[in-house]
Amino acid sequence: MNAEIIAIGSELLTATRVDTNSLYLTEQLNSIGIEVELKTVVGDNEHRLEQLLREAVKRSEIVIATGGLGPTEDDVTKKVVSRVVKKQLVLEQRILERIQARFHNRGLEMPANNARQALVLLGSKILENPVGTAPGLWIEYEGCHILLLPGPPRELKVVFEEACKPRLAELSAGTRLFTQVFKATGLTESKLDEMIAPIYTPYKNPATTILAAAGEIHVHLTGKGKSEEEARKVVTEVADRIEFALGDFVFSRGEETLEQIVGYYLMMRQMTLAVAESCTGGLVSQRLTSVPGSSNYFLCGVTCYSNASKIELAGIPPLLLEMSGAVSLEVAKGLAEGIRMKTGATIGLGITGIAGPSGGSVSKPVGLVHVALALDGVTEHQEHRFGGDRDRIRLWASQAALDMVRRKLI
């Protein structure tokens, strides 16, 4: 079965509110074999909402509308749905009494406009809401299942899980979805697609989606089958070939972050890591220590931003800074070797660069980053030139540094 989600509320069209309900509903629907093919956000505008609903019920088997079930004048969802499905709104006394009791138990008098929340469409199924005043509704219209759910996430989750998900699972019986995610780094989106397009394009099942994330590319393979096992088998056939084609550019076949993967390898190898970073300003250390248990392998992180701190904290010779400059392969190597010697870590990692927006030159432009890794008396170096603003350059530099450690460990 296919579904679409309509998030209703003018506040969702501002810069300060995010529609998190759609993310939750998509995850829940996918888990029972229902694919979400369309999501829309619409304001509290009767005309726009009516136009959208009339189109939705024609193209989708399941339409889930969230929000607009409150007591105020701008809560127009039920009124509009009533016009679309040609069903009258009637007062449900049982719901009204429950709302009144809810106010009474809090020592409050129920405002008259709350009675609107007790209006239901004739012939609809009431979806009980034990944690709020607005119940949901389930309407069947011309082969389409229309679900009206409350907007507050806490209420929506309870209503959906208790009153909707079991019935939807019955409707979608015989279809299951399975998704495999690959995370790769060190490639552009276009280069990755060039490498794997000949593999995935002949297949409609599984469906392949390529997403660019911060410093990495994600490949999603979603397969359909009569059971989860069958859907998994459909995905595995393509997934194994894609993983082989991408090789060690892939750092995860799941939801793990790059810093988690680096931590796993350090633990397996019983090795430790220390970092001396300049242009990244402690970002590499922050990412590593965001992983629970990282104290088992991460010894120390210092931010050597000034030349004086590079000399004091990482032991960089003043003459080296004078001759090569703070942003150089020599200083990156010195940072890696110095922090390794000072801490006794198995691996020392050094990062220096120009994050911008100023400070660059013809020979050393903004975005130039040097990364060095010291291990067993050997120091390796990488030079990168990243584009974008200051935040992007720092993020990509941290990604390159962590990936250098990962590749060394594998």
N, C-alpha and C positions, 0 to 999 in steps of 0.2 A: 504494500500500500504506500501511497505517497501523501505527504502532509505539507501544509504551509502554515506559517505562524504570522499573526498580525499583532504587533505591539501597539497599543492605543494609549495616547497621552501626549499632550503638547510639550510636557516637560522633557520627554525623550528626544525632542528635536532641538534641545538647547545644548550648549557645550558642557553642561555640568552634570548631566544624568546619562547613565549608560543602561541599555536594555540587557540586563544579565539574565532575565527570564528565558529569553530565546536560547541562550547557550545551555541552560539547564534542561529545557524541554527537548532540544536536539539530542543531547546525550541520552536522555531517558527514552526517547522514541527510537533512536538507533539501536538501543540495547534490546528492543523487542521486535526488530526487523522492519521498522518504518523509517523511510528515508524522507528527510526534509528537503524539499526542492525549491522553496521560496520563503524569504522572510521580508516583512515590510514593517516600517514604522510610520504611523499616521497620527496626526494631531487630533484634538477633540473637535473635529469638524464633521458635522453630520453628512454633508454632501460628499466629501472625499471618502469618508468611511463607507457610506452606502455604495458608492461606485466601486470601491475596492472589494467589498463583500460580494457584490453581484458577480464580479469576475472570478473571485476565489472559489465560490461554490460550483462553478462550471468546470474549473480546471483541476480541482484537487478533491481527493476522497476524504481527507480530514482537514478541517480548518480550525485552528486554535487561536482564539482572540484573547489577549490578556489586557486587563485594565478597563477602566470606564464603567465599573459596576458600583461606584460609590454613591453617596447621597446628594452630591451637589449638582448644580445646573449643567456643568460641563461633562457630567458622566452620562454619555448618550448611547452607550453600546447597545443596551437592551432595546431602546427605542428604535434604533436603526435596524437591528436584526429583525425586530417585529415587522418592519415594513418589507424587508427583503424576503422573509419566509412566509409572509402573509398570515401571521399568527398573532392573536390578540394578547395583550399583557393583562394579567389578572392578579389580584392581591392574594397571596398565600398566607392565610391567617397563622398557620403554625410557625412560619418563619418570622412573621411580625412579632408574635409573642416571644419567640426566642431572643429577638433583638431587644425588645423591651426589657426582658429579664436580665440581659447582659448589662444594660445601663443601670437597672435597679440594683444589681449586685455590686456595682461600683459606686452606689449612692448618688447617681445622676439621673436627671429626667431626660428621656429620649427626645431630641429635637424632632419636629414633625417631618422634616425632609428625610429622616432615616427610614421612613415607611417605604420610600422608593425601592429600597433594597429588598423588600418583600414582594416586589412585582416579579412574576415569572411568565414565560411564554406558555400559552395553552398547549398542553400535550408534551411539554419538555420534561426531561428527567432532571431533578434537582440534585446538585452535587454538594453535599453537606460541607460546611466550613466550620470546624470546631474551634478555630483560633481567631475568627474574625466575624464581622457582621454580614458581609456579602457572600451569599452562596454562589456556587457556579451553576451553569446550566448546560445540558447536553441536548441538542436539537438534531433531528434527522430530517433532511430536506433534499428531495430529488437525488437520492443516492449519496449525498454528502453528509458526513458527521461534523456538526459544528459544536465546538466546545468553547464556552465562555468562562474564563477563569479570572479570579481576582488579581489585581496588579501587584500588591505587596508580596515580595518573594517568599516570605515566611508562610503566608496564607496559600499562595499558589502551589508551593511544594507539597503541603499537607493535602490539599484538595486533589491535586493530580495523582499523588502516590496512592491515596486511599480510595478515591472514587473513579479515577480515569484509567490508570495504567493497567489494572487487571482486565478491564473490558477491552481496551485497545490491544492487549496481548492476545486475546481470543480472536479479535478481528484479523490480526496479522499472522495467525497461526499458519505454519508452513513456509514462512519466510524469515530468514535471519541474516544479519549483517556481521561481517568481521572486518576490522580495519587494522592494517599494519602500517606503522610509521617508521620511516628512515630519517635520520638527521645527519646531514653532511656539512662539512665546513672546508674552506679552502678553494671553493669553486664559485663561479658566478652562476646565476640561475640559468642563463642561456647555455653555458658550457655543460652544466649538468644535464639539461634537457637534450642537448645534442648527443650525449653519451648514452642516454637510456630511451630516447623516443622510439628507435627501431624495435625495442623490446615491448613497450606498453601499448603503442598505437594500434596493433592488430586486435587488441582485446576491448570489448565493451564491458565484460565482467571478468576481472575487477575494473572499476573505474579508477583512474589515476589523477591525482591533483598535486601540483607542485607549488609550494608556497615559500616565498622569501621571508626569512625572519631576521632578527638582529645578528648579523655575522654568520649566519648559517642558512641552509636550504632544507626544507622538510618535504618529503615525498610521502603522500598518503595513498595507500591502495585499499579500496573498499570493495569487498566481494559480497555477492548475494548467494544464498543457498537455502535448501529446504531445512537445513539444520546448521548450527554453528560450525560443526565439524566439516560439513560440505563447503560452507562459505570460507572457512580457513584454508581448505585444500585448494580452492580456486585462487586465493591470494598467494599461497605459498609458491605455486608454480611460477608466477611472475616475480615474486619477491626475491627468490633465490637468484634469479638471473640478473635482476637489478643490483642486488648487493654485490654480486661478482663483478659486474661492469664498473661499479663505482669504487670498488676496492677499499683502500684505507682512508678514502675521503669520508666514508661513513663512520661516525663515532657512536651511534646508538640505533638500535632497532626497537626503541620504545620511547618512553617519556623522559629518560634521564637527560640531565643537562651535561654540558661538556665538563664542568667542574666536578660533577659527580663521577663521571667516567675516569677523569684523572685521579680522583681519590681512590676509586676501585683498584686501578693499576698500581698505585703507590702502596696500597695495603697488601695486594697480592705479592708484590716484589719485596715487601718489608723494607721500603725505602722512605726517606724523608725529603722534604722540600723547603727551601727558604727563598724569598723573593726580595730583590732590590729594584724598585720601580721609580721612574721619574715622571714621564709624561702621562702615565695612567693614574697617577695620584692615589695609589692604594687600591685601585679597582680589582686587580688580580687577586690581591690578598682578601679583599671583601668577598669576591666570588668563591674563593676556596673555603673561607671560614663560614660561608652560609650553609655549608653541608654539615649536618650533624655528625659528630665523631671525627671531624677533620683534625682535632688535636693529636690524633694518633699518627699523623704523617706530616702535618704542616707545622714547622718549627717557628718561623719568624717571617714577618713582612715589614720592610722599612720603605718609607717614601723619601727618596733622596732627591728633593726637588732643586735645591740650590747646589752650586758647586761645592760650597763649604760642607754641606751634609754628605755629598758624595765622597769627599775626602775623609770626613770623620766617621761616617757610619759604614761605608763599604771599602775604605782603604784605597781609594783611587789616588794615585800620585798626582800632585799639583801640576807637574810638568806635562803629564799626559793630557790633562784637561786643557792646558795652554796650547799644546801642539795640535791636538786632534779636535778639540771642541767637545762640549758636553754631549752633543748628538753625533755619535760616531760609533763604528763597529768596535773600536778599541775601548771606548768607555763602557759600551754594553757588555763586552767580555770582562772588563774589569769589575763591573757590578756583579756579574754572575760568579766570578771567581772569589771576589772579596766576601760576599755574603755567605758563600759556601764555607770558606775558611773560618769566618767569625762565628758561625753557628754550629759547624760540624755536620751540616745536613748532607745527605747523599747527593742531592742535586741543588745547584744554585742557578737561579733564573734572574737575568738582568734585562731591563727594558728602558730605553731612552728614545725620545723623539720630539717632534714639534707638532703639538695639537692645534695650534692656531688660536684665533684667526690671524694673529700677527706673529712675527718672529722668524718667518721664513726668508730664504734667499734663493738665488738661481741655482746654486749648488746644493743647498739644503732647503727644499721647499716645504711648506706646510703639508703635513701628512706623512713625512718621512719618519719611519720608526725602525730602530734597530733592536733586535731581540737576540739574547745569547743564553746558552745553556751549558753549564759546567758540570761534568760528571767524570769521575775516575781519571782526573788529570788531563782530560780532553775538553776543549771548549768549542762549541759549534755556534754559528752565527747565521741569522737571517735578516735581510733588509726588505722592508715593505714600504709601499707608497699608497696610502689610503686617501680617498676623496671624501668630501662631505664637511660637515661642521665639526666643532670641537668635540661634542659628545660622541658623534659617530666615529671619529678617528680614535678616541680613547677606547670605545667599545671594541672596535675591530682590532686594535692593538692588543687588548686583553685576550681576545679570542685567539689571535695568532700565537700569543705566548703560551696559553694553555694547550693549544693544539700541538705546539712544538714539544711540550712535555709528553703529551699523549703518544705522539708518533715515536718519540725516543723510547718510551716504556713498552710499546708493542713490538 
